Amino acid sequence: MMLKTIPDELFIWVSKALLGEIYPAIRAIAVGFNNEKKLLTLRYYLDREPTEEDYESLDIVIANILAHTSSNNDIRGVNDEVVFSTNPFRDLDSLSGFIYIRREY
């Protein structure tokens, strides 16, 4: 899969969609975008095992992102992933980039 930097408008859509949806268990949020397939991947990295509420939160974020698109030509598909990991951030797959990283000491 060819992953590149996400388009500027997608960065803005994702940033807006995350307002009010970031909660303490989220360590990082990675975004991936395949420009050829128009496939968006959003991945939450949590400090605990995922629950149904985590997937519901991600579904809300995805719905808000898709509400900004003008057609299926912007985003044709979405992969949503919620992962438990205590690995250092440098060892996490950032996909096309992290859009959020929690400050950890």
PADREN-854916 format. One record per atom (N, C-alpha, C): residue number from 1; chain; atom name; x, y, z. Coordinates in nm, 3 decimals. Example, Ala and Ser with C-alpha at 12.3 -4.5 7.8 and 13.67 -1.06 7.14 Angstrom:
2
r balum: 1 tiro: A vexke: N u: 1.319 v: -0.569 w: 0.780
r balum: 1 tiro: A vexke: CA u: 1.230 v: -0.450 w: 0.780
r balum: 1 tiro: A vexke: C u: 1.320 v: -0.330 w: 0.780
r balum: 2 tiro: A vexke: N u: 1.285 v: -0.225 w: 0.708
r balum: 2 tiro: A vexke: CA u: 1.367 v: -0.106 w: 0.714
r balum: 2 tiro: A vexke: C u: 1.290 v: 0.003 w: 0.787
***
This chain:
105
r balum: 1 tiro: A vexke: N u: 0.084 v: -0.117 w: 0.000
r balum: 1 tiro: A vexke: CA u: 0.000 v: 0.000 w: 0.000
r balum: 1 tiro: A vexke: C u: 0.089 v: 0.123 w: 0.000
r balum: 2 tiro: A vexke: N u: 0.058 v: 0.216 w: -0.088
r balum: 2 tiro: A vexke: CA u: 0.138 v: 0.338 w: -0.098
r balum: 2 tiro: A vexke: C u: 0.080 v: 0.445 w: -0.005
r balum: 3 tiro: A vexke: N u: 0.151 v: 0.475 w: 0.102
r balum: 3 tiro: A vexke: CA u: 0.107 v: 0.577 w: 0.196
r balum: 3 tiro: A vexke: C u: 0.194 v: 0.699 w: 0.180
r balum: 4 tiro: A vexke: N u: 0.129 v: 0.813 w: 0.174
r balum: 4 tiro: A vexke: CA u: 0.201 v: 0.938 w: 0.161
r balum: 4 tiro: A vexke: C u: 0.143 v: 1.037 w: 0.261
r balum: 5 tiro: A vexke: N u: 0.197 v: 1.155 w: 0.260
r balum: 5 tiro: A vexke: CA u: 0.144 v: 1.260 w: 0.345
r balum: 5 tiro: A vexke: C u: -0.002 v: 1.284 w: 0.311
r balum: 6 tiro: A vexke: N u: -0.084 v: 1.306 w: 0.413
r balum: 6 tiro: A vexke: CA u: -0.225 v: 1.328 w: 0.386
r balum: 6 tiro: A vexke: C u: -0.247 v: 1.466 w: 0.325
r balum: 7 tiro: A vexke: N u: -0.347 v: 1.480 w: 0.239
r balum: 7 tiro: A vexke: CA u: -0.376 v: 1.611 w: 0.181
r balum: 7 tiro: A vexke: C u: -0.412 v: 1.713 w: 0.290
r balum: 8 tiro: A vexke: N u: -0.383 v: 1.839 w: 0.264
r balum: 8 tiro: A vexke: CA u: -0.407 v: 1.945 w: 0.362
r balum: 8 tiro: A vexke: C u: -0.552 v: 1.949 w: 0.409
r balum: 9 tiro: A vexke: N u: -0.647 v: 1.937 w: 0.315
r balum: 9 tiro: A vexke: CA u: -0.788 v: 1.945 w: 0.354
r balum: 9 tiro: A vexke: C u: -0.827 v: 1.827 w: 0.443
r balum: 10 tiro: A vexke: N u: -0.768 v: 1.710 w: 0.419
r balum: 10 tiro: A vexke: CA u: -0.797 v: 1.594 w: 0.504
r balum: 10 tiro: A vexke: C u: -0.741 v: 1.615 w: 0.644
r balum: 11 tiro: A vexke: N u: -0.623 v: 1.674 w: 0.653
r balum: 11 tiro: A vexke: CA u: -0.565 v: 1.706 w: 0.784
r balum: 11 tiro: A vexke: C u: -0.661 v: 1.796 w: 0.863
r balum: 12 tiro: A vexke: N u: -0.716 v: 1.896 w: 0.796
r balum: 12 tiro: A vexke: CA u: -0.810 v: 1.988 w: 0.862
r balum: 12 tiro: A vexke: C u: -0.937 v: 1.914 w: 0.903
r balum: 13 tiro: A vexke: N u: -0.992 v: 1.831 w: 0.814
r balum: 13 tiro: A vexke: CA u: -1.114 v: 1.756 w: 0.846
r balum: 13 tiro: A vexke: C u: -1.094 v: 1.664 w: 0.966
r balum: 14 tiro: A vexke: N u: -0.980 v: 1.595 w: 0.970
r balum: 14 tiro: A vexke: CA u: -0.953 v: 1.504 w: 1.081
r balum: 14 tiro: A vexke: C u: -0.934 v: 1.583 w: 1.210
r balum: 15 tiro: A vexke: N u: -0.862 v: 1.693 w: 1.204
r balum: 15 tiro: A vexke: CA u: -0.840 v: 1.776 w: 1.323
r balum: 15 tiro: A vexke: C u: -0.973 v: 1.824 w: 1.380
r balum: 16 tiro: A vexke: N u: -1.061 v: 1.873 w: 1.294
r balum: 16 tiro: A vexke: CA u: -1.192 v: 1.920 w: 1.340
r balum: 16 tiro: A vexke: C u: -1.275 v: 1.806 w: 1.397
r balum: 17 tiro: A vexke: N u: -1.270 v: 1.691 w: 1.333
r balum: 17 tiro: A vexke: CA u: -1.349 v: 1.576 w: 1.377
r balum: 17 tiro: A vexke: C u: -1.305 v: 1.526 w: 1.514
r balum: 18 tiro: A vexke: N u: -1.179 v: 1.548 w: 1.550
r balum: 18 tiro: A vexke: CA u: -1.127 v: 1.501 w: 1.678
r balum: 18 tiro: A vexke: C u: -1.161 v: 1.593 w: 1.795
r balum: 19 tiro: A vexke: N u: -1.208 v: 1.713 w: 1.766
r balum: 19 tiro: A vexke: CA u: -1.243 v: 1.806 w: 1.874
r balum: 19 tiro: A vexke: C u: -1.348 v: 1.743 w: 1.965
r balum: 20 tiro: A vexke: N u: -1.316 v: 1.732 w: 2.093
r balum: 20 tiro: A vexke: CA u: -1.407 v: 1.674 w: 2.190
r balum: 20 tiro: A vexke: C u: -1.407 v: 1.522 w: 2.194
r balum: 21 tiro: A vexke: N u: -1.329 v: 1.457 w: 2.110
r balum: 21 tiro: A vexke: CA u: -1.326 v: 1.310 w: 2.105
r balum: 21 tiro: A vexke: C u: -1.198 v: 1.250 w: 2.161
r balum: 22 tiro: A vexke: N u: -1.103 v: 1.331 w: 2.202
r balum: 22 tiro: A vexke: CA u: -0.980 v: 1.277 w: 2.260
r balum: 22 tiro: A vexke: C u: -0.999 v: 1.267 w: 2.411
r balum: 23 tiro: A vexke: N u: -0.977 v: 1.147 w: 2.463
r balum: 23 tiro: A vexke: CA u: -0.997 v: 1.121 w: 2.606
r balum: 23 tiro: A vexke: C u: -0.870 v: 1.059 w: 2.664
r balum: 24 tiro: A vexke: N u: -0.860 v: 1.052 w: 2.797
r balum: 24 tiro: A vexke: CA u: -0.733 v: 1.015 w: 2.861
r balum: 24 tiro: A vexke: C u: -0.671 v: 0.882 w: 2.818
r balum: 25 tiro: A vexke: N u: -0.747 v: 0.783 w: 2.778
r balum: 25 tiro: A vexke: CA u: -0.691 v: 0.653 w: 2.741
r balum: 25 tiro: A vexke: C u: -0.619 v: 0.655 w: 2.607
r balum: 26 tiro: A vexke: N u: -0.642 v: 0.757 w: 2.525
r balum: 26 tiro: A vexke: CA u: -0.578 v: 0.764 w: 2.394
r balum: 26 tiro: A vexke: C u: -0.435 v: 0.814 w: 2.409
r balum: 27 tiro: A vexke: N u: -0.340 v: 0.733 w: 2.367
r balum: 27 tiro: A vexke: CA u: -0.199 v: 0.772 w: 2.370
r balum: 27 tiro: A vexke: C u: -0.160 v: 0.845 w: 2.243
r balum: 28 tiro: A vexke: N u: -0.210 v: 0.797 w: 2.130
r balum: 28 tiro: A vexke: CA u: -0.175 v: 0.857 w: 2.001
r balum: 28 tiro: A vexke: C u: -0.283 v: 0.823 w: 1.899
r balum: 29 tiro: A vexke: N u: -0.289 v: 0.906 w: 1.796
r balum: 29 tiro: A vexke: CA u: -0.379 v: 0.881 w: 1.684
r balum: 29 tiro: A vexke: C u: -0.298 v: 0.895 w: 1.557
r balum: 30 tiro: A vexke: N u: -0.295 v: 0.787 w: 1.480
r balum: 30 tiro: A vexke: CA u: -0.223 v: 0.786 w: 1.353
r balum: 30 tiro: A vexke: C u: -0.323 v: 0.793 w: 1.238
r balum: 31 tiro: A vexke: N u: -0.283 v: 0.863 w: 1.133
r balum: 31 tiro: A vexke: CA u: -0.366 v: 0.878 w: 1.014
r balum: 31 tiro: A vexke: C u: -0.286 v: 0.829 w: 0.894
r balum: 32 tiro: A vexke: N u: -0.350 v: 0.749 w: 0.813
r balum: 32 tiro: A vexke: CA u: -0.289 v: 0.705 w: 0.688
r balum: 32 tiro: A vexke: C u: -0.382 v: 0.735 w: 0.573
r balum: 33 tiro: A vexke: N u: -0.325 v: 0.768 w: 0.458
r balum: 33 tiro: A vexke: CA u: -0.408 v: 0.793 w: 0.341
r balum: 33 tiro: A vexke: C u: -0.339 v: 0.740 w: 0.217
r balum: 34 tiro: A vexke: N u: -0.409 v: 0.651 w: 0.147
r balum: 34 tiro: A vexke: CA u: -0.360 v: 0.599 w: 0.020
r balum: 34 tiro: A vexke: C u: -0.423 v: 0.684 w: -0.089
r balum: 35 tiro: A vexke: N u: -0.342 v: 0.767 w: -0.152
r balum: 35 tiro: A vexke: CA u: -0.391 v: 0.863 w: -0.251
r balum: 35 tiro: A vexke: C u: -0.448 v: 0.795 w: -0.375
r balum: 36 tiro: A vexke: N u: -0.391 v: 0.683 w: -0.414
r balum: 36 tiro: A vexke: CA u: -0.439 v: 0.613 w: -0.533
r balum: 36 tiro: A vexke: C u: -0.576 v: 0.551 w: -0.511
r balum: 37 tiro: A vexke: N u: -0.593 v: 0.486 w: -0.397
r balum: 37 tiro: A vexke: CA u: -0.720 v: 0.418 w: -0.367
r balum: 37 tiro: A vexke: C u: -0.818 v: 0.508 w: -0.291
r balum: 38 tiro: A vexke: N u: -0.770 v: 0.626 w: -0.248
r balum: 38 tiro: A vexke: CA u: -0.852 v: 0.718 w: -0.167
r balum: 38 tiro: A vexke: C u: -0.900 v: 0.647 w: -0.040
r balum: 39 tiro: A vexke: N u: -0.809 v: 0.573 w: 0.022
r balum: 39 tiro: A vexke: CA u: -0.840 v: 0.494 w: 0.141
r balum: 39 tiro: A vexke: C u: -0.780 v: 0.561 w: 0.264
r balum: 40 tiro: A vexke: N u: -0.865 v: 0.593 w: 0.360
r balum: 40 tiro: A vexke: CA u: -0.825 v: 0.657 w: 0.485
r balum: 40 tiro: A vexke: C u: -0.814 v: 0.551 w: 0.594
r balum: 41 tiro: A vexke: N u: -0.707 v: 0.557 w: 0.672
r balum: 41 tiro: A vexke: CA u: -0.692 v: 0.471 w: 0.789
r balum: 41 tiro: A vexke: C u: -0.675 v: 0.559 w: 0.911
r balum: 42 tiro: A vexke: N u: -0.757 v: 0.535 w: 1.012
r balum: 42 tiro: A vexke: CA u: -0.745 v: 0.603 w: 1.141
r balum: 42 tiro: A vexke: C u: -0.717 v: 0.497 w: 1.246
r balum: 43 tiro: A vexke: N u: -0.614 v: 0.520 w: 1.326
r balum: 43 tiro: A vexke: CA u: -0.576 v: 0.423 w: 1.429
r balum: 43 tiro: A vexke: C u: -0.558 v: 0.493 w: 1.562
r balum: 44 tiro: A vexke: N u: -0.637 v: 0.449 w: 1.662
r balum: 44 tiro: A vexke: CA u: -0.618 v: 0.493 w: 1.800
r balum: 44 tiro: A vexke: C u: -0.519 v: 0.398 w: 1.866
r balum: 45 tiro: A vexke: N u: -0.420 v: 0.452 w: 1.936
r balum: 45 tiro: A vexke: CA u: -0.335 v: 0.374 w: 2.024
r balum: 45 tiro: A vexke: C u: -0.378 v: 0.405 w: 2.167
r balum: 46 tiro: A vexke: N u: -0.418 v: 0.301 w: 2.240
r balum: 46 tiro: A vexke: CA u: -0.469 v: 0.318 w: 2.376
r balum: 46 tiro: A vexke: C u: -0.371 v: 0.263 w: 2.479
r balum: 47 tiro: A vexke: N u: -0.387 v: 0.309 w: 2.604
r balum: 47 tiro: A vexke: CA u: -0.305 v: 0.258 w: 2.714
r balum: 47 tiro: A vexke: C u: -0.374 v: 0.143 w: 2.788
r balum: 48 tiro: A vexke: N u: -0.480 v: 0.089 w: 2.728
r balum: 48 tiro: A vexke: CA u: -0.556 v: -0.023 w: 2.783
r balum: 48 tiro: A vexke: C u: -0.621 v: -0.099 w: 2.667
r balum: 49 tiro: A vexke: N u: -0.681 v: -0.212 w: 2.700
r balum: 49 tiro: A vexke: CA u: -0.751 v: -0.290 w: 2.597
r balum: 49 tiro: A vexke: C u: -0.871 v: -0.211 w: 2.544
r balum: 50 tiro: A vexke: N u: -0.898 v: -0.218 w: 2.415
r balum: 50 tiro: A vexke: CA u: -1.011 v: -0.144 w: 2.357
r balum: 50 tiro: A vexke: C u: -1.146 v: -0.196 w: 2.407
r balum: 51 tiro: A vexke: N u: -1.242 v: -0.105 w: 2.413
r balum: 51 tiro: A vexke: CA u: -1.380 v: -0.139 w: 2.448
r balum: 51 tiro: A vexke: C u: -1.470 v: -0.095 w: 2.333
r balum: 52 tiro: A vexke: N u: -1.596 v: -0.130 w: 2.344
r balum: 52 tiro: A vexke: CA u: -1.694 v: -0.090 w: 2.242
r balum: 52 tiro: A vexke: C u: -1.702 v: 0.062 w: 2.232
r balum: 53 tiro: A vexke: N u: -1.687 v: 0.131 w: 2.345
r balum: 53 tiro: A vexke: CA u: -1.693 v: 0.277 w: 2.345
r balum: 53 tiro: A vexke: C u: -1.580 v: 0.339 w: 2.262
r balum: 54 tiro: A vexke: N u: -1.465 v: 0.274 w: 2.261
r balum: 54 tiro: A vexke: CA u: -1.354 v: 0.324 w: 2.180
r balum: 54 tiro: A vexke: C u: -1.388 v: 0.318 w: 2.031
r balum: 55 tiro: A vexke: N u: -1.448 v: 0.208 w: 1.990
r balum: 55 tiro: A vexke: CA u: -1.489 v: 0.195 w: 1.849
r balum: 55 tiro: A vexke: C u: -1.601 v: 0.293 w: 1.815
r balum: 56 tiro: A vexke: N u: -1.691 v: 0.317 w: 1.910
r balum: 56 tiro: A vexke: CA u: -1.798 v: 0.415 w: 1.887
r balum: 56 tiro: A vexke: C u: -1.740 v: 0.555 w: 1.871
r balum: 57 tiro: A vexke: N u: -1.642 v: 0.588 w: 1.952
r balum: 57 tiro: A vexke: CA u: -1.577 v: 0.719 w: 1.940
r balum: 57 tiro: A vexke: C u: -1.512 v: 0.734 w: 1.803
r balum: 58 tiro: A vexke: N u: -1.443 v: 0.630 w: 1.760
r balum: 58 tiro: A vexke: CA u: -1.378 v: 0.635 w: 1.629
r balum: 58 tiro: A vexke: C u: -1.482 v: 0.644 w: 1.517
r balum: 59 tiro: A vexke: N u: -1.595 v: 0.576 w: 1.532
r balum: 59 tiro: A vexke: CA u: -1.703 v: 0.587 w: 1.433
r balum: 59 tiro: A vexke: C u: -1.757 v: 0.729 w: 1.423
r balum: 60 tiro: A vexke: N u: -1.767 v: 0.797 w: 1.536
r balum: 60 tiro: A vexke: CA u: -1.813 v: 0.937 w: 1.537
r balum: 60 tiro: A vexke: C u: -1.713 v: 1.025 w: 1.463
r balum: 61 tiro: A vexke: N u: -1.585 v: 1.004 w: 1.490
r balum: 61 tiro: A vexke: CA u: -1.481 v: 1.081 w: 1.422
r balum: 61 tiro: A vexke: C u: -1.489 v: 1.058 w: 1.271
r balum: 62 tiro: A vexke: N u: -1.503 v: 0.933 w: 1.230
r balum: 62 tiro: A vexke: CA u: -1.511 v: 0.901 w: 1.088
r balum: 62 tiro: A vexke: C u: -1.633 v: 0.966 w: 1.024
r balum: 63 tiro: A vexke: N u: -1.748 v: 0.959 w: 1.092
r balum: 63 tiro: A vexke: CA u: -1.869 v: 1.022 w: 1.038
r balum: 63 tiro: A vexke: C u: -1.849 v: 1.171 w: 1.019
r balum: 64 tiro: A vexke: N u: -1.783 v: 1.235 w: 1.114
r balum: 64 tiro: A vexke: CA u: -1.758 v: 1.379 w: 1.103
r balum: 64 tiro: A vexke: C u: -1.660 v: 1.412 w: 0.990
r balum: 65 tiro: A vexke: N u: -1.564 v: 1.326 w: 0.968
r balum: 65 tiro: A vexke: CA u: -1.471 v: 1.346 w: 0.856
r balum: 65 tiro: A vexke: C u: -1.546 v: 1.334 w: 0.724
r balum: 66 tiro: A vexke: N u: -1.625 v: 1.228 w: 0.711
r balum: 66 tiro: A vexke: CA u: -1.697 v: 1.204 w: 0.587
r balum: 66 tiro: A vexke: C u: -1.801 v: 1.313 w: 0.559
r balum: 67 tiro: A vexke: N u: -1.851 v: 1.376 w: 0.664
r balum: 67 tiro: A vexke: CA u: -1.948 v: 1.486 w: 0.645
r balum: 67 tiro: A vexke: C u: -1.884 v: 1.605 w: 0.575
r balum: 68 tiro: A vexke: N u: -1.753 v: 1.617 w: 0.581
r balum: 68 tiro: A vexke: CA u: -1.683 v: 1.728 w: 0.517
r balum: 68 tiro: A vexke: C u: -1.654 v: 1.702 w: 0.369
r balum: 69 tiro: A vexke: N u: -1.661 v: 1.577 w: 0.328
r balum: 69 tiro: A vexke: CA u: -1.627 v: 1.545 w: 0.190
r balum: 69 tiro: A vexke: C u: -1.740 v: 1.584 w: 0.096
r balum: 70 tiro: A vexke: N u: -1.705 v: 1.617 w: -0.026
r balum: 70 tiro: A vexke: CA u: -1.807 v: 1.658 w: -0.122
r balum: 70 tiro: A vexke: C u: -1.850 v: 1.544 w: -0.213
r balum: 71 tiro: A vexke: N u: -1.771 v: 1.436 w: -0.219
r balum: 71 tiro: A vexke: CA u: -1.807 v: 1.323 w: -0.304
r balum: 71 tiro: A vexke: C u: -1.725 v: 1.201 w: -0.265
r balum: 72 tiro: A vexke: N u: -1.756 v: 1.088 w: -0.327
r balum: 72 tiro: A vexke: CA u: -1.678 v: 0.967 w: -0.303
r balum: 72 tiro: A vexke: C u: -1.539 v: 0.976 w: -0.363
r balum: 73 tiro: A vexke: N u: -1.512 v: 1.080 w: -0.438
r balum: 73 tiro: A vexke: CA u: -1.379 v: 1.097 w: -0.495
r balum: 73 tiro: A vexke: C u: -1.278 v: 1.144 w: -0.391
r balum: 74 tiro: A vexke: N u: -1.326 v: 1.202 w: -0.280
r balum: 74 tiro: A vexke: CA u: -1.236 v: 1.247 w: -0.174
r balum: 74 tiro: A vexke: C u: -1.185 v: 1.127 w: -0.092
r balum: 75 tiro: A vexke: N u: -1.278 v: 1.047 w: -0.042
r balum: 75 tiro: A vexke: CA u: -1.247 v: 0.929 w: 0.038
r balum: 75 tiro: A vexke: C u: -1.340 v: 0.817 w: -0.007
r balum: 76 tiro: A vexke: N u: -1.283 v: 0.707 w: -0.054
r balum: 76 tiro: A vexke: CA u: -1.366 v: 0.595 w: -0.103
r balum: 76 tiro: A vexke: C u: -1.382 v: 0.485 w: 0.000
r balum: 77 tiro: A vexke: N u: -1.294 v: 0.481 w: 0.098
r balum: 77 tiro: A vexke: CA u: -1.302 v: 0.377 w: 0.200
r balum: 77 tiro: A vexke: C u: -1.228 v: 0.419 w: 0.325
r balum: 78 tiro: A vexke: N u: -1.267 v: 0.358 w: 0.438
r balum: 78 tiro: A vexke: CA u: -1.206 v: 0.392 w: 0.567
r balum: 78 tiro: A vexke: C u: -1.176 v: 0.264 w: 0.643
r balum: 79 tiro: A vexke: N u: -1.055 v: 0.255 w: 0.695
r balum: 79 tiro: A vexke: CA u: -1.018 v: 0.149 w: 0.789
r balum: 79 tiro: A vexke: C u: -1.009 v: 0.212 w: 0.927
r balum: 80 tiro: A vexke: N u: -1.080 v: 0.154 w: 1.024
r balum: 80 tiro: A vexke: CA u: -1.071 v: 0.203 w: 1.162
r balum: 80 tiro: A vexke: C u: -1.005 v: 0.096 w: 1.247
r balum: 81 tiro: A vexke: N u: -0.908 v: 0.138 w: 1.327
r balum: 81 tiro: A vexke: CA u: -0.831 v: 0.046 w: 1.409
r balum: 81 tiro: A vexke: C u: -0.813 v: 0.105 w: 1.548
r balum: 82 tiro: A vexke: N u: -0.831 v: 0.019 w: 1.649
r balum: 82 tiro: A vexke: CA u: -0.806 v: 0.059 w: 1.787
r balum: 82 tiro: A vexke: C u: -0.711 v: -0.044 w: 1.846
r balum: 83 tiro: A vexke: N u: -0.594 v: 0.002 w: 1.892
r balum: 83 tiro: A vexke: CA u: -0.486 v: -0.087 w: 1.932
r balum: 83 tiro: A vexke: C u: -0.440 v: -0.053 w: 2.074
r balum: 84 tiro: A vexke: N u: -0.421 v: -0.156 w: 2.156
r balum: 84 tiro: A vexke: CA u: -0.359 v: -0.139 w: 2.287
r balum: 84 tiro: A vexke: C u: -0.208 v: -0.151 w: 2.270
r balum: 85 tiro: A vexke: N u: -0.135 v: -0.052 w: 2.317
r balum: 85 tiro: A vexke: CA u: 0.011 v: -0.058 w: 2.309
r balum: 85 tiro: A vexke: C u: 0.074 v: 0.031 w: 2.415
r balum: 86 tiro: A vexke: N u: 0.173 v: -0.027 w: 2.483
r balum: 86 tiro: A vexke: CA u: 0.253 v: 0.052 w: 2.577
r balum: 86 tiro: A vexke: C u: 0.392 v: 0.078 w: 2.521
r balum: 87 tiro: A vexke: N u: 0.413 v: 0.043 w: 2.395
r balum: 87 tiro: A vexke: CA u: 0.543 v: 0.068 w: 2.332
r balum: 87 tiro: A vexke: C u: 0.571 v: 0.217 w: 2.324
r balum: 88 tiro: A vexke: N u: 0.699 v: 0.254 w: 2.324
r balum: 88 tiro: A vexke: CA u: 0.733 v: 0.396 w: 2.304
r balum: 88 tiro: A vexke: C u: 0.679 v: 0.445 w: 2.170
r balum: 89 tiro: A vexke: N u: 0.648 v: 0.573 w: 2.162
r balum: 89 tiro: A vexke: CA u: 0.592 v: 0.630 w: 2.039
r balum: 89 tiro: A vexke: C u: 0.681 v: 0.602 w: 1.918
r balum: 90 tiro: A vexke: N u: 0.811 v: 0.603 w: 1.938
r balum: 90 tiro: A vexke: CA u: 0.902 v: 0.582 w: 1.825
r balum: 90 tiro: A vexke: C u: 0.886 v: 0.442 w: 1.765
r balum: 91 tiro: A vexke: N u: 0.829 v: 0.348 w: 1.843
r balum: 91 tiro: A vexke: CA u: 0.810 v: 0.212 w: 1.795
r balum: 91 tiro: A vexke: C u: 0.670 v: 0.187 w: 1.738
r balum: 92 tiro: A vexke: N u: 0.583 v: 0.287 w: 1.742
r balum: 92 tiro: A vexke: CA u: 0.448 v: 0.272 w: 1.688
r balum: 92 tiro: A vexke: C u: 0.447 v: 0.309 w: 1.540
r balum: 93 tiro: A vexke: N u: 0.362 v: 0.242 w: 1.464
r balum: 93 tiro: A vexke: CA u: 0.346 v: 0.274 w: 1.322
r balum: 93 tiro: A vexke: C u: 0.264 v: 0.401 w: 1.310
r balum: 94 tiro: A vexke: N u: 0.324 v: 0.505 w: 1.256
r balum: 94 tiro: A vexke: CA u: 0.255 v: 0.634 w: 1.245
r balum: 94 tiro: A vexke: C u: 0.174 v: 0.646 w: 1.117
r balum: 95 tiro: A vexke: N u: 0.174 v: 0.541 w: 1.033
r balum: 95 tiro: A vexke: CA u: 0.105 v: 0.544 w: 0.903
r balum: 95 tiro: A vexke: C u: 0.158 v: 0.662 w: 0.823
r balum: 96 tiro: A vexke: N u: 0.071 v: 0.756 w: 0.783
r balum: 96 tiro: A vexke: CA u: 0.120 v: 0.876 w: 0.713
r balum: 96 tiro: A vexke: C u: 0.167 v: 0.982 w: 0.811
r balum: 97 tiro: A vexke: N u: 0.128 v: 0.968 w: 0.938
r balum: 97 tiro: A vexke: CA u: 0.170 v: 1.062 w: 1.041
r balum: 97 tiro: A vexke: C u: 0.078 v: 1.059 w: 1.161
r balum: 98 tiro: A vexke: N u: 0.131 v: 1.100 w: 1.275
r balum: 98 tiro: A vexke: CA u: 0.049 v: 1.114 w: 1.395
r balum: 98 tiro: A vexke: C u: -0.022 v: 1.248 w: 1.389
r balum: 99 tiro: A vexke: N u: -0.151 v: 1.248 w: 1.419
r balum: 99 tiro: A vexke: CA u: -0.225 v: 1.372 w: 1.428
r balum: 99 tiro: A vexke: C u: -0.241 v: 1.413 w: 1.574
r balum: 100 tiro: A vexke: N u: -0.215 v: 1.318 w: 1.665
r balum: 100 tiro: A vexke: CA u: -0.220 v: 1.346 w: 1.808
r balum: 100 tiro: A vexke: C u: -0.124 v: 1.252 w: 1.878
r balum: 101 tiro: A vexke: N u: -0.046 v: 1.306 w: 1.972
r balum: 101 tiro: A vexke: CA u: 0.037 v: 1.226 w: 2.061
r balum: 101 tiro: A vexke: C u: 0.025 v: 1.285 w: 2.201
r balum: 102 tiro: A vexke: N u: -0.012 v: 1.199 w: 2.296
r balum: 102 tiro: A vexke: CA u: -0.026 v: 1.242 w: 2.435
r balum: 102 tiro: A vexke: C u: 0.112 v: 1.268 w: 2.494
r balum: 103 tiro: A vexke: N u: 0.122 v: 1.369 w: 2.575
r balum: 103 tiro: A vexke: CA u: 0.248 v: 1.396 w: 2.645
r balum: 103 tiro: A vexke: C u: 0.265 v: 1.292 w: 2.755
r balum: 104 tiro: A vexke: N u: 0.378 v: 1.223 w: 2.751
r balum: 104 tiro: A vexke: CA u: 0.407 v: 1.121 w: 2.852
r balum: 104 tiro: A vexke: C u: 0.546 v: 1.146 w: 2.909
r balum: 105 tiro: A vexke: N u: 0.560 v: 1.121 w: 3.038
r balum: 105 tiro: A vexke: CA u: 0.687 v: 1.142 w: 3.105
r balum: 105 tiro: A vexke: C u: 0.754 v: 1.010 w: 3.131
***
